[in-house]
Amino acid sequence: FMSEMAAALCLSAEYGNTGNSMWQMLTLLFALFPCALVQLSLVFIHRDVSRDRPLVLLLHLLQLGPLV
């Protein structure tokens, strides 16, 4: 999970350096949108919000929920 995100961010930065803004935005979209959906499902399925656990909610918002 972490290595896939790191590779997508490196690839996106490389696209930004070469001036390919369309490919940069597509790479970010296809890398971050599924991660956001996974994090939202983890928040609502595991009901971390209702347990009043702000640290876990913060980790989900920072895309680090699967590490918990």
PESULCOR-V391987 format. One record per backbone hydrogen bond with DSSP energy under -0.5 kcal/mol. NH is the residue of the N-H (numbers start at 1). CO is the residue of the C=O. If there is no record, write none. Layout:
nh=NH co=CO
nh=NH co=CO
//
This chain:
nh=5 co=1
nh=6 co=2
nh=7 co=3
nh=8 co=4
nh=9 co=5
nh=10 co=6
nh=11 co=7
nh=12 co=8
nh=13 co=9
nh=14 co=10
nh=15 co=11
nh=16 co=12
nh=17 co=13
nh=18 co=14
nh=19 co=15
nh=19 co=16
nh=20 co=15
nh=21 co=19
nh=24 co=20
nh=25 co=21
nh=26 co=22
nh=27 co=23
nh=28 co=24
nh=29 co=25
nh=30 co=26
nh=31 co=27
nh=32 co=28
nh=33 co=29
nh=35 co=31
nh=36 co=32
nh=37 co=33
nh=38 co=34
nh=39 co=35
nh=40 co=36
nh=41 co=37
nh=42 co=38
nh=43 co=39
nh=44 co=40
nh=45 co=41
nh=46 co=42
nh=48 co=43
nh=49 co=43
nh=51 co=47
nh=52 co=49
nh=53 co=48
nh=54 co=52
nh=57 co=53
nh=58 co=54
nh=59 co=55
nh=60 co=56
nh=61 co=57
nh=62 co=58
nh=63 co=60
nh=64 co=59
nh=67 co=64
nh=68 co=64
nh=68 co=65
//
